[in-house]
């Protein structure tokens, strides 16, 4: 996923990068981005609303850019 955001694999993922990753994954509009810890790892919690009006939460690993 980081390649889609244009980042090298070793880069720390910024708030804006996480928003781009989540938007591309869902095709939705980003509502909010906040820092959280999930399983002992720093993550970005990105809330997105899809074209169908569904609200989804995407977790983006701050170190790798991978989503959950």
N, C-alpha and C positions, 0 to 999 in steps of 0.2 A: 504494500500500500504506500510506503514512503516514496517509491519511485513516482507514483501518481502525484504526490505533493512536491516532487522535485527536490527531495532531500537525500543526502547520502545516508546510508544505513546507520552510521555511528552518531548522527546528529541528535541532539536533544530536540524533541518535538515541541514547538511553541503552541500557544493557545490558538493562534491563527491557522497554523498547520493542521492542528486537530480538527478545527472547524471545516477546513477544506476536505480532509480525509472523510469525515462523517457525511458531509454534503454529497461527495461523490459516491459514497457507498449507498446512501439512501435515496438520492435524487431529491431530497427535501430542502427545506429552508431552516437554517440554524436559528434556534431561539435563545440558547444560552450555552456557555462553556464555563465549567468550574473545575478546579483541581480537587481530586479525591484520592484516597488510598484504597486500593482493592487488592486483597490478598497480600498485603505488605509491599505492594508496588505503587509508585506514583502514577496516576492516570488522569486523563482529562475526561470528564463526564460531559458529553455533548448532547443536548436536547434538540431534536429536530422534528419539524412537522412535515409530513409527506404531502404529496399532491392530493391524496385522498382524505386529508385532514387527520391522519393518525399521528399521534405523538410517539416518537421513538427515542430511546436513550442509547447512545453508542459510547462505549468506553474505549479510549485510545491510549495505549501505553506510551508514556512520556519518553521512554528510552528507545523504543523500537518503531513506534507508529502503527503497530498491529492493533486491530480492533477486536472487541469482544461483544 
